[in-house]
Amino acid sequence: MNAHDDKPLAGARVATRLPAQDLDRARRFYSERLGLEPVDERPGGLLYRSGGGEFVLFASSGASPGTFTQMAFEVDDLDGVVAELKRRGVVFEEVDLPGFHTVNGIAEIDGNYPTKGARGERGAWFRDSEGNLLGLGEPVT
């Protein structure tokens, strides 16, 4: 990095870290429910890659409050992915708030980021075995 660089993280890769109080339980959940296997591991950590990103499940005595989306997967067929994950035993959150609600676990969201070239997004949320809130999103063009 150049000492005069005013955007030191602009070229960095983003890598999510998710706490797991029971790493073996989390590994089973991600394998059996989500169909994901770690590509690497070290004591106290499992590294996963999905698409162009990566995330780590790490052994932790702490836990996320699960009150916000900690990580999301962007998919091309939200209905198909939700149906398959439900078949595998994943339970999706149901939300009913003014201006925001889910139907069969899926919310229709107005608006999207202009650079995504979409007019909206469809989303769904579920918790992993450790209480981490994970999301699925599909841009609507």
CORZI-V928932 format. One record per run of one state. SS is the DSSP state (2 for helix, 1 for strand, 0 for the rest). FROM is the first residue (numbers start at 0). LEN is the number of residues. If there is no record, write none. Layout:
SS;FROM;LEN
SS;FROM;LEN
//
This chain:
0;0;14
1;14;6
0;20;2
2;22;11
0;33;6
1;39;3
0;42;2
1;44;6
0;50;2
1;52;7
0;59;11
1;70;4
0;74;3
2;77;10
0;87;4
1;91;1
0;92;3
1;95;2
0;97;2
1;99;4
0;103;2
1;105;5
0;110;3
2;113;3
0;116;3
1;119;8
0;127;5
1;132;8
0;140;1
//
